[in-house]
Amino acid sequence: MQTVIAHNGKVKVTLDGKVEVLVLFFSVDVPVRRETYVSIASSSKS
């Protein structure tokens, strides 16, 4: 699932997911969450 939230010229992107890891013949589901802020303000060069 991906969530995008705009706030003060920046966008917060959240990625939620699961990673399945195989360790010594056992399968383990590891939840993964990553949040990133991306600036959407335009920078004009003269």
mmCIF file of the N, C-alpha and C atoms, coordinates in Angstrom:
data_MODEL
# 
_entry.id   MODEL 
# 
loop_
_atom_site.group_PDB 
_atom_site.id 
_atom_site.type_symbol 
_atom_site.label_atom_id 
_atom_site.label_alt_id 
_atom_site.label_comp_id 
_atom_site.label_asym_id 
_atom_site.label_entity_id 
_atom_site.label_seq_id 
_atom_site.pdbx_PDB_ins_code 
_atom_site.Cartn_x 
_atom_site.Cartn_y 
_atom_site.Cartn_z 
_atom_site.occupancy 
_atom_site.B_iso_or_equiv 
_atom_site.pdbx_formal_charge 
_atom_site.auth_seq_id 
_atom_site.auth_comp_id 
_atom_site.auth_asym_id 
_atom_site.auth_atom_id 
_atom_site.pdbx_PDB_model_num 
ATOM 1   N N  . MET A 1 1  ? 0.843  -1.174  0.000   1.00 0.00 ? 1  MET A N  1 
ATOM 2   C CA . MET A 1 1  ? 0.000  0.000   0.000   1.00 0.00 ? 1  MET A CA 1 
ATOM 3   C C  . MET A 1 1  ? 0.890  1.239   0.000   1.00 0.00 ? 1  MET A C  1 
ATOM 4   N N  . GLN A 1 2  ? 0.509  2.245   -0.748  1.00 0.00 ? 2  GLN A N  1 
ATOM 5   C CA . GLN A 1 2  ? 1.283  3.473   -0.830  1.00 0.00 ? 2  GLN A CA 1 
ATOM 6   C C  . GLN A 1 2  ? 0.398  4.648   -0.457  1.00 0.00 ? 2  GLN A C  1 
ATOM 7   N N  . THR A 1 3  ? 0.907  5.518   0.398   1.00 0.00 ? 3  THR A N  1 
ATOM 8   C CA . THR A 1 3  ? 0.155  6.686   0.839   1.00 0.00 ? 3  THR A CA 1 
ATOM 9   C C  . THR A 1 3  ? 0.955  7.940   0.519   1.00 0.00 ? 3  THR A C  1 
ATOM 10  N N  . VAL A 1 4  ? 0.285  8.948   -0.024  1.00 0.00 ? 4  VAL A N  1 
ATOM 11  C CA . VAL A 1 4  ? 0.955  10.211  -0.339  1.00 0.00 ? 4  VAL A CA 1 
ATOM 12  C C  . VAL A 1 4  ? 0.211  11.338  0.362   1.00 0.00 ? 4  VAL A C  1 
ATOM 13  N N  . ILE A 1 5  ? 0.924  12.134  1.141   1.00 0.00 ? 5  ILE A N  1 
ATOM 14  C CA . ILE A 1 5  ? 0.329  13.253  1.867   1.00 0.00 ? 5  ILE A CA 1 
ATOM 15  C C  . ILE A 1 5  ? 1.141  14.516  1.565   1.00 0.00 ? 5  ILE A C  1 
ATOM 16  N N  . ALA A 1 6  ? 0.467  15.570  1.075   1.00 0.00 ? 6  ALA A N  1 
ATOM 17  C CA . ALA A 1 6  ? 1.152  16.832  0.782   1.00 0.00 ? 6  ALA A CA 1 
ATOM 18  C C  . ALA A 1 6  ? 1.110  17.725  2.020   1.00 0.00 ? 6  ALA A C  1 
ATOM 19  N N  . HIS A 1 7  ? 2.240  18.382  2.330   1.00 0.00 ? 7  HIS A N  1 
ATOM 20  C CA . HIS A 1 7  ? 2.310  19.235  3.514   1.00 0.00 ? 7  HIS A CA 1 
ATOM 21  C C  . HIS A 1 7  ? 3.425  20.263  3.336   1.00 0.00 ? 7  HIS A C  1 
ATOM 22  N N  . ASN A 1 8  ? 3.056  21.537  3.297   1.00 0.00 ? 8  ASN A N  1 
ATOM 23  C CA . ASN A 1 8  ? 4.026  22.643  3.223   1.00 0.00 ? 8  ASN A CA 1 
ATOM 24  C C  . ASN A 1 8  ? 5.067  22.479  2.118   1.00 0.00 ? 8  ASN A C  1 
ATOM 25  N N  . GLY A 1 9  ? 4.627  22.175  0.912   1.00 0.00 ? 9  GLY A N  1 
ATOM 26  C CA . GLY A 1 9  ? 5.555  22.060  -0.206  1.00 0.00 ? 9  GLY A CA 1 
ATOM 27  C C  . GLY A 1 9  ? 6.349  20.774  -0.229  1.00 0.00 ? 9  GLY A C  1 
ATOM 28  N N  . LYS A 1 10 ? 6.050  19.859  0.675   1.00 0.00 ? 10 LYS A N  1 
ATOM 29  C CA . LYS A 1 10 ? 6.721  18.560  0.680   1.00 0.00 ? 10 LYS A CA 1 
ATOM 30  C C  . LYS A 1 10 ? 5.671  17.469  0.619   1.00 0.00 ? 10 LYS A C  1 
ATOM 31  N N  . VAL A 1 11 ? 6.050  16.346  0.082   1.00 0.00 ? 11 VAL A N  1 
ATOM 32  C CA . VAL A 1 11 ? 5.143  15.212  -0.010  1.00 0.00 ? 11 VAL A CA 1 
ATOM 33  C C  . VAL A 1 11 ? 5.710  14.075  0.827   1.00 0.00 ? 11 VAL A C  1 
ATOM 34  N N  . LYS A 1 12 ? 4.867  13.518  1.691   1.00 0.00 ? 12 LYS A N  1 
ATOM 35  C CA . LYS A 1 12 ? 5.278  12.371  2.498   1.00 0.00 ? 12 LYS A CA 1 
ATOM 36  C C  . LYS A 1 12 ? 4.781  11.115  1.802   1.00 0.00 ? 12 LYS A C  1 
ATOM 37  N N  . VAL A 1 13 ? 5.707  10.250  1.429   1.00 0.00 ? 13 VAL A N  1 
ATOM 38  C CA . VAL A 1 13 ? 5.356  9.007   0.753   1.00 0.00 ? 13 VAL A CA 1 
ATOM 39  C C  . VAL A 1 13 ? 5.629  7.863   1.717   1.00 0.00 ? 13 VAL A C  1 
ATOM 40  N N  . THR A 1 14 ? 4.608  7.072   1.981   1.00 0.00 ? 14 THR A N  1 
ATOM 41  C CA . THR A 1 14 ? 4.743  5.940   2.893   1.00 0.00 ? 14 THR A CA 1 
ATOM 42  C C  . THR A 1 14 ? 4.503  4.643   2.137   1.00 0.00 ? 14 THR A C  1 
ATOM 43  N N  . LEU A 1 15 ? 5.431  3.726   2.257   1.00 0.00 ? 15 LEU A N  1 
ATOM 44  C CA . LEU A 1 15 ? 5.288  2.420   1.624   1.00 0.00 ? 15 LEU A CA 1 
ATOM 45  C C  . LEU A 1 15 ? 5.168  1.366   2.719   1.00 0.00 ? 15 LEU A C  1 
ATOM 46  N N  . ASP A 1 16 ? 4.098  0.603   2.678   1.00 0.00 ? 16 ASP A N  1 
ATOM 47  C CA . ASP A 1 16 ? 3.906  -0.490  3.630   1.00 0.00 ? 16 ASP A CA 1 
ATOM 48  C C  . ASP A 1 16 ? 3.949  -1.801  2.863   1.00 0.00 ? 16 ASP A C  1 
ATOM 49  N N  . GLY A 1 17 ? 4.605  -2.782  3.438   1.00 0.00 ? 17 GLY A N  1 
ATOM 50  C CA . GLY A 1 17 ? 4.666  -4.068  2.758   1.00 0.00 ? 17 GLY A CA 1 
ATOM 51  C C  . GLY A 1 17 ? 5.198  -5.144  3.684   1.00 0.00 ? 17 GLY A C  1 
ATOM 52  N N  . LYS A 1 18 ? 5.437  -6.296  3.107   1.00 0.00 ? 18 LYS A N  1 
ATOM 53  C CA . LYS A 1 18 ? 5.947  -7.431  3.860   1.00 0.00 ? 18 LYS A CA 1 
ATOM 54  C C  . LYS A 1 18 ? 7.057  -8.095  3.066   1.00 0.00 ? 18 LYS A C  1 
ATOM 55  N N  . VAL A 1 19 ? 8.099  -8.522  3.752   1.00 0.00 ? 19 VAL A N  1 
ATOM 56  C CA . VAL A 1 19 ? 9.189  -9.244  3.118   1.00 0.00 ? 19 VAL A CA 1 
ATOM 57  C C  . VAL A 1 19 ? 9.222  -10.638 3.721   1.00 0.00 ? 19 VAL A C  1 
ATOM 58  N N  . GLU A 1 20 ? 9.216  -11.640 2.853   1.00 0.00 ? 20 GLU A N  1 
ATOM 59  C CA . GLU A 1 20 ? 9.271  -13.019 3.340   1.00 0.00 ? 20 GLU A CA 1 
ATOM 60  C C  . GLU A 1 20 ? 10.724 -13.477 3.310   1.00 0.00 ? 20 GLU A C  1 
ATOM 61  N N  . VAL A 1 21 ? 11.229 -13.851 4.478   1.00 0.00 ? 21 VAL A N  1 
ATOM 62  C CA . VAL A 1 21 ? 12.626 -14.250 4.614   1.00 0.00 ? 21 VAL A CA 1 
ATOM 63  C C  . VAL A 1 21 ? 12.694 -15.730 4.966   1.00 0.00 ? 21 VAL A C  1 
ATOM 64  N N  . LEU A 1 22 ? 13.591 -16.445 4.298   1.00 0.00 ? 22 LEU A N  1 
ATOM 65  C CA . LEU A 1 22 ? 13.771 -17.870 4.583   1.00 0.00 ? 22 LEU A CA 1 
ATOM 66  C C  . LEU A 1 22 ? 15.033 -18.037 5.418   1.00 0.00 ? 22 LEU A C  1 
ATOM 67  N N  . VAL A 1 23 ? 14.860 -18.475 6.675   1.00 0.00 ? 23 VAL A N  1 
ATOM 68  C CA . VAL A 1 23 ? 15.985 -18.649 7.578   1.00 0.00 ? 23 VAL A CA 1 
ATOM 69  C C  . VAL A 1 23 ? 15.971 -20.075 8.117   1.00 0.00 ? 23 VAL A C  1 
ATOM 70  N N  . LEU A 1 24 ? 16.994 -20.825 7.811   1.00 0.00 ? 24 LEU A N  1 
ATOM 71  C CA . LEU A 1 24 ? 17.131 -22.207 8.287   1.00 0.00 ? 24 LEU A CA 1 
ATOM 72  C C  . LEU A 1 24 ? 15.845 -23.005 8.096   1.00 0.00 ? 24 LEU A C  1 
ATOM 73  N N  . PHE A 1 25 ? 15.312 -22.988 6.886   1.00 0.00 ? 25 PHE A N  1 
ATOM 74  C CA . PHE A 1 25 ? 14.105 -23.729 6.503   1.00 0.00 ? 25 PHE A CA 1 
ATOM 75  C C  . PHE A 1 25 ? 12.826 -23.186 7.131   1.00 0.00 ? 25 PHE A C  1 
ATOM 76  N N  . PHE A 1 26 ? 12.900 -22.039 7.808   1.00 0.00 ? 26 PHE A N  1 
ATOM 77  C CA . PHE A 1 26 ? 11.706 -21.413 8.368   1.00 0.00 ? 26 PHE A CA 1 
ATOM 78  C C  . PHE A 1 26 ? 11.411 -20.134 7.588   1.00 0.00 ? 26 PHE A C  1 
ATOM 79  N N  . SER A 1 27 ? 10.163 -19.965 7.218   1.00 0.00 ? 27 SER A N  1 
ATOM 80  C CA . SER A 1 27 ? 9.761  -18.758 6.495   1.00 0.00 ? 27 SER A CA 1 
ATOM 81  C C  . SER A 1 27 ? 9.234  -17.737 7.495   1.00 0.00 ? 27 SER A C  1 
ATOM 82  N N  . VAL A 1 28 ? 9.795  -16.544 7.468   1.00 0.00 ? 28 VAL A N  1 
ATOM 83  C CA . VAL A 1 28 ? 9.404  -15.495 8.400   1.00 0.00 ? 28 VAL A CA 1 
ATOM 84  C C  . VAL A 1 28 ? 8.942  -14.275 7.614   1.00 0.00 ? 28 VAL A C  1 
ATOM 85  N N  . ASP A 1 29 ? 7.756  -13.751 7.944   1.00 0.00 ? 29 ASP A N  1 
ATOM 86  C CA . ASP A 1 29 ? 7.262  -12.532 7.315   1.00 0.00 ? 29 ASP A CA 1 
ATOM 87  C C  . ASP A 1 29 ? 7.704  -11.331 8.149   1.00 0.00 ? 29 ASP A C  1 
ATOM 88  N N  . VAL A 1 30 ? 8.402  -10.410 7.521   1.00 0.00 ? 30 VAL A N  1 
ATOM 89  C CA . VAL A 1 30 ? 8.892  -9.226  8.210   1.00 0.00 ? 30 VAL A CA 1 
ATOM 90  C C  . VAL A 1 30 ? 8.170  -8.001  7.660   1.00 0.00 ? 30 VAL A C  1 
ATOM 91  N N  . PRO A 1 31 ? 7.412  -7.284  8.513   1.00 0.00 ? 31 PRO A N  1 
ATOM 92  C CA . PRO A 1 31 ? 6.735  -6.076  8.035   1.00 0.00 ? 31 PRO A CA 1 
ATOM 93  C C  . PRO A 1 31 ? 7.747  -4.970  7.741   1.00 0.00 ? 31 PRO A C  1 
ATOM 94  N N  . VAL A 1 32 ? 7.513  -4.256  6.654   1.00 0.00 ? 32 VAL A N  1 
ATOM 95  C CA . VAL A 1 32 ? 8.428  -3.194  6.238   1.00 0.00 ? 32 VAL A CA 1 
ATOM 96  C C  . VAL A 1 32 ? 7.642  -1.903  6.071   1.00 0.00 ? 32 VAL A C  1 
ATOM 97  N N  . ARG A 1 33 ? 8.168  -0.829  6.617   1.00 0.00 ? 33 ARG A N  1 
ATOM 98  C CA . ARG A 1 33 ? 7.528  0.484   6.448   1.00 0.00 ? 33 ARG A CA 1 
ATOM 99  C C  . ARG A 1 33 ? 8.622  1.510   6.174   1.00 0.00 ? 33 ARG A C  1 
ATOM 100 N N  . ARG A 1 34 ? 8.423  2.278   5.132   1.00 0.00 ? 34 ARG A N  1 
ATOM 101 C CA . ARG A 1 34 ? 9.407  3.298   4.789   1.00 0.00 ? 34 ARG A CA 1 
ATOM 102 C C  . ARG A 1 34 ? 8.695  4.607   4.506   1.00 0.00 ? 34 ARG A C  1 
ATOM 103 N N  . GLU A 1 35 ? 9.155  5.668   5.154   1.00 0.00 ? 35 GLU A N  1 
ATOM 104 C CA . GLU A 1 35 ? 8.563  6.986   4.946   1.00 0.00 ? 35 GLU A CA 1 
ATOM 105 C C  . GLU A 1 35 ? 9.632  7.912   4.369   1.00 0.00 ? 35 GLU A C  1 
ATOM 106 N N  . THR A 1 36 ? 9.268  8.615   3.328   1.00 0.00 ? 36 THR A N  1 
ATOM 107 C CA . THR A 1 36 ? 10.200 9.516   2.663   1.00 0.00 ? 36 THR A CA 1 
ATOM 108 C C  . THR A 1 36 ? 9.523  10.850  2.415   1.00 0.00 ? 36 THR A C  1 
ATOM 109 N N  . TYR A 1 37 ? 10.232 11.928  2.656   1.00 0.00 ? 37 TYR A N  1 
ATOM 110 C CA . TYR A 1 37 ? 9.708  13.257  2.351   1.00 0.00 ? 37 TYR A CA 1 
ATOM 111 C C  . TYR A 1 37 ? 10.374 13.760  1.076   1.00 0.00 ? 37 TYR A C  1 
ATOM 112 N N  . VAL A 1 38 ? 9.552  14.173  0.123   1.00 0.00 ? 38 VAL A N  1 
ATOM 113 C CA . VAL A 1 38 ? 10.054 14.658  -1.156  1.00 0.00 ? 38 VAL A CA 1 
ATOM 114 C C  . VAL A 1 38 ? 9.597  16.097  -1.342  1.00 0.00 ? 38 VAL A C  1 
ATOM 115 N N  . SER A 1 39 ? 10.527 16.981  -1.645  1.00 0.00 ? 39 SER A N  1 
ATOM 116 C CA . SER A 1 39 ? 10.191 18.390  -1.852  1.00 0.00 ? 39 SER A CA 1 
ATOM 117 C C  . SER A 1 39 ? 9.590  18.581  -3.234  1.00 0.00 ? 39 SER A C  1 
ATOM 118 N N  . ILE A 1 40 ? 8.438  19.274  -3.281  1.00 0.00 ? 40 ILE A N  1 
ATOM 119 C CA . ILE A 1 40 ? 7.788  19.514  -4.568  1.00 0.00 ? 40 ILE A CA 1 
ATOM 120 C C  . ILE A 1 40 ? 7.840  20.990  -4.935  1.00 0.00 ? 40 ILE A C  1 
ATOM 121 N N  . ALA A 1 41 ? 8.577  21.772  -4.149  1.00 0.00 ? 41 ALA A N  1 
ATOM 122 C CA . ALA A 1 41 ? 8.701  23.203  -4.435  1.00 0.00 ? 41 ALA A CA 1 
ATOM 123 C C  . ALA A 1 41 ? 9.552  23.384  -5.684  1.00 0.00 ? 41 ALA A C  1 
ATOM 124 N N  . SER A 1 42 ? 9.089  24.225  -6.593  1.00 0.00 ? 42 SER A N  1 
ATOM 125 C CA . SER A 1 42 ? 9.829  24.443  -7.832  1.00 0.00 ? 42 SER A CA 1 
ATOM 126 C C  . SER A 1 42 ? 10.995 25.385  -7.581  1.00 0.00 ? 42 SER A C  1 
ATOM 127 N N  . SER A 1 43 ? 12.144 25.015  -8.128  1.00 0.00 ? 43 SER A N  1 
ATOM 128 C CA . SER A 1 43 ? 13.320 25.873  -7.996  1.00 0.00 ? 43 SER A CA 1 
ATOM 129 C C  . SER A 1 43 ? 13.608 26.479  -9.363  1.00 0.00 ? 43 SER A C  1 
ATOM 130 N N  . SER A 1 44 ? 13.490 27.795  -9.442  1.00 0.00 ? 44 SER A N  1 
ATOM 131 C CA . SER A 1 44 ? 13.722 28.463  -10.725 1.00 0.00 ? 44 SER A CA 1 
ATOM 132 C C  . SER A 1 44 ? 15.137 29.020  -10.763 1.00 0.00 ? 44 SER A C  1 
ATOM 133 N N  . LYS A 1 45 ? 15.819 28.768  -11.880 1.00 0.00 ? 45 LYS A N  1 
ATOM 134 C CA . LYS A 1 45 ? 17.185 29.268  -12.044 1.00 0.00 ? 45 LYS A CA 1 
ATOM 135 C C  . LYS A 1 45 ? 17.169 30.382  -13.075 1.00 0.00 ? 45 LYS A C  1 
ATOM 136 N N  . SER A 1 46 ? 17.937 31.445  -12.817 1.00 0.00 ? 46 SER A N  1 
ATOM 137 C CA . SER A 1 46 ? 17.983 32.554  -13.766 1.00 0.00 ? 46 SER A CA 1 
ATOM 138 C C  . SER A 1 46 ? 19.238 32.459  -14.599 1.00 0.00 ? 46 SER A C  1 
# 
